[in-house]
Amino acid sequence: MSNLLQSVILVVAITLMGTQTERNDSPDKRSQQPLEIRVVRPVKWVNRCLALSIDRVNRSTAPLFLPFNGLLIESSVLEITDEPATGPKIGWRPAYGASDIIINDVIRLAPGESRRDDYCVGPTFPVVSAHRESRREVPLRGTLQIDAVYYRAEQDWQISKAQREEMAQTPPAKWKNADRQKPAATTLELSIPCVKAGCASECTKPPVVLEDEKVGVPDIFYNDEAFINRGRALNEELAQKFPQCLN
């Protein structure tokens, strides 16, 4: 099972590679970026769905090229390890936009042009541990990080596409030798509102996850009772060590 899970996570790595590059999340830096991202309406929960309406605006004097998989929404998490000397740290896990379906097309955004998309982010997202062979749902809490990926030239996208296809056939150990054409990315962070008004302070903090718990795409362990049962046991174990949101 562990080898299968690693293969699934490998697909995600290829699909989302590059979203860690050229992140600029301060207001001043975002205003200077060719691609601006902004949330149009107040972020709120609607029928157990965190509703987002996002504009991507080309602020440059030349066209920009947006890949179809070019917007990733991540949720903050509190990562813990088994090492007593290592304290918890803030990490990120994909909550929306990760897909094993790679669409090799781009959207051309002319200078001054904008594109608006509406998103529904669920109240939880699944994490899987290869070591424990467990799957569990963790709540969407803390902070959202929205990465909007773009290419400054269509040729850059074509190079990136060819290199990603090559990487899919290359062992991960050799990826460090790949000369990848990395896209740019503009990043926006938002506080996640509580599902219920007037929630306790614990309900605004990121959920606790183990360092090796990752989001696998596709979610192949969705109906695996053994993985799910071990996930429930892990939830109970973590609940005894960390304060829980009861709202």
C-alpha positions in Angstrom: 0.0 0.0 0.0 2.8 2.4 0.8 4.3 2.2 -2.7 0.9 2.9 -4.2 0.4 5.9 -1.9 3.8 7.2 -2.9 3.0 6.9 -6.5 -0.2 8.9 -6.0 1.6 11.7 -4.1 4.2 11.7 -7.0 1.3 12.5 -9.4 0.4 15.5 -7.2 4.0 16.7 -7.1 4.2 16.7 -10.9 0.9 18.4 -11.3 1.6 21.2 -8.8 5.3 21.7 -9.3 6.2 25.3 -9.6 3.5 26.8 -7.3 6.3 27.2 -4.7 8.2 29.6 -7.0 8.2 33.4 -6.9 5.5 33.7 -4.2 4.7 37.2 -3.2 2.2 37.6 -0.5 2.7 41.1 0.8 0.3 43.8 -0.5 3.1 45.9 -2.0 4.7 43.0 -3.9 1.4 41.8 -5.1 0.6 45.2 -6.6 3.8 45.0 -8.6 3.2 41.6 -10.0 2.0 41.1 -13.6 -0.9 38.9 -12.3 -3.1 40.3 -9.5 -5.4 38.0 -7.5 -8.3 39.4 -5.4 -11.3 38.1 -3.5 -14.3 39.8 -4.8 -16.9 39.0 -2.1 -16.7 38.4 1.6 -15.5 34.9 2.3 -18.3 33.0 4.1 -19.8 29.5 4.7 -22.8 28.6 2.6 -24.4 25.2 3.1 -21.1 23.7 4.5 -19.2 25.2 1.6 -16.6 28.0 2.0 -17.6 30.2 -1.0 -14.9 32.1 -2.8 -15.1 34.4 -5.8 -11.7 35.2 -7.1 -10.5 37.6 -9.9 -7.2 37.1 -11.7 -6.2 40.4 -13.4 -3.4 41.0 -15.9 -1.7 44.1 -14.7 1.1 43.9 -17.3 1.4 45.3 -20.8 1.8 41.9 -22.4 -0.4 38.8 -22.4 -0.1 36.3 -19.6 -0.9 32.6 -19.9 -2.8 30.8 -17.2 -2.7 27.0 -17.0 -6.0 25.3 -16.4 -4.5 23.8 -13.2 -3.1 27.2 -12.3 -5.0 28.0 -9.1 -4.3 26.1 -6.0 -6.0 26.7 -2.6 -4.2 25.3 0.4 -5.1 25.2 4.1 -2.8 25.8 7.0 -2.0 22.9 9.3 0.0 22.4 12.5 2.6 19.7 11.7 4.0 17.5 14.5 6.7 14.9 14.5 7.7 11.9 16.7 10.9 13.7 17.7 10.5 15.3 21.2 13.0 18.0 20.5 11.2 19.1 17.3 8.3 21.4 18.0 5.2 21.8 15.9 5.4 24.0 12.8 2.9 25.6 10.4 2.6 23.7 7.1 0.2 23.7 4.2 -1.9 21.0 2.5 -4.0 21.3 -0.7 -7.6 21.8 0.0 -8.8 22.6 -3.5 -7.4 22.5 -7.0 -5.1 19.4 -6.8 -6.0 17.0 -9.6 -4.5 14.0 -11.3 -6.0 15.1 -14.6 -3.4 17.3 -16.4 -5.0 19.6 -19.0 -2.3 20.7 -21.4 -3.9 24.0 -22.4 -3.6 27.6 -21.2 -5.9 30.6 -20.9 -4.6 33.7 -22.6 -5.2 36.8 -20.5 -4.8 40.0 -22.5 -3.3 43.2 -20.8 -6.0 44.6 -18.5 -8.2 41.6 -18.9 -9.6 39.7 -15.8 -11.0 36.3 -15.2 -13.5 35.5 -12.4 -14.0 32.1 -11.0 -16.2 30.8 -8.1 -15.0 28.1 -5.8 -16.6 25.9 -3.2 -14.1 24.6 -0.7 -15.4 21.8 1.6 -15.2 21.9 5.4 -12.7 19.1 5.6 -9.9 17.6 3.4 -8.4 14.1 3.6 -4.8 13.3 4.7 -3.2 9.9 4.3 -0.2 8.5 6.2 1.9 6.0 4.3 3.7 4.9 7.5 0.5 4.3 9.5 -1.6 3.3 6.5 -4.3 5.6 7.7 -6.8 8.1 6.2 -8.7 10.8 8.0 -10.5 14.0 7.4 -9.2 17.2 9.0 -11.1 20.5 9.3 -10.5 23.5 7.1 -9.2 26.0 9.7 -6.7 28.7 10.2 -5.5 30.3 7.0 -6.1 29.8 3.3 -3.3 30.3 0.9 -4.3 31.0 -2.7 -1.6 30.5 -5.4 -2.3 31.8 -8.9 0.2 30.4 -11.3 1.0 32.0 -14.7 3.6 32.1 -17.5 4.8 35.3 -19.0 5.2 33.8 -22.5 3.4 30.9 -24.2 6.8 29.4 -25.1 7.5 29.1 -21.3 4.4 27.1 -20.9 5.3 24.8 -23.8 8.8 24.2 -22.3 7.2 23.5 -18.9 4.7 21.1 -20.4 7.4 19.1 -22.1 9.5 19.0 -18.9 6.6 17.9 -16.7 5.8 15.1 -19.2 9.4 14.0 -19.0 9.4 14.1 -15.2 6.4 11.8 -15.2 8.7 9.2 -16.7 11.7 10.0 -14.5 12.4 8.5 -11.1 12.0 11.3 -8.4 15.7 10.8 -7.3 16.7 12.3 -10.6 14.3 15.3 -10.6 17.0 17.5 -9.0 18.9 17.3 -12.3 16.0 18.5 -14.3 16.3 22.0 -15.8 12.6 22.9 -15.2 10.9 26.0 -16.7 9.2 27.3 -13.6 6.1 29.4 -13.7 5.6 32.5 -11.6 3.0 32.6 -8.8 1.2 35.3 -7.0 0.0 34.4 -3.5 -2.8 35.7 -1.3 -3.6 34.6 2.3 -7.0 34.8 4.0 -8.3 34.0 7.4 -10.8 31.1 7.4 -14.0 32.1 9.2 -15.6 29.7 11.7 -18.3 27.5 10.4 -20.5 28.7 13.2 -20.6 32.3 14.5 -19.1 33.0 17.9 -16.9 29.9 17.9 -14.2 29.1 20.5 -10.6 30.2 20.0 -9.6 26.6 19.3 -11.8 26.6 16.2 -9.7 29.3 14.5 -6.4 27.4 14.8 -5.0 25.1 12.1 -5.7 21.4 12.5 -3.0 19.1 13.8 -1.5 16.7 11.3 1.5 14.4 11.4 4.4 15.5 9.2 4.0 12.4 6.9 0.3 12.9 6.4 -0.2 14.1 2.9 -3.0 14.8 0.5 -3.1 12.1 -2.2 -4.8 12.7 -5.5 -6.8 10.8 -6.5 -8.2 9.9 -3.1 -7.9 6.1 -3.6 -8.4 5.3 0.1 -11.8 7.0 0.3 -13.6 3.7 0.9 -10.7 1.7 2.5 -12.2 0.6 5.8 -8.8 -0.4 7.2 -7.2 3.0 6.4 -10.3 4.8 7.8 -10.4 2.8 11.0 -6.7 3.6 11.7 -7.5 7.2 10.9 -10.2 7.2 13.6 -7.8 5.8 16.1 -5.3 8.4 15.2 -7.9 11.1 15.7 -8.6 9.8 19.2 -4.8 9.7 20.0 -4.3 13.3 18.8 -7.4 14.5 20.7 -5.8 13.4 24.0 -2.7 15.5 23.3 -4.1 18.6 21.7 -7.1 20.9 22.5 -10.0 20.2 20.3 -12.5 22.4 18.6 -16.0 21.5 20.0 -18.1 24.0 18.1 
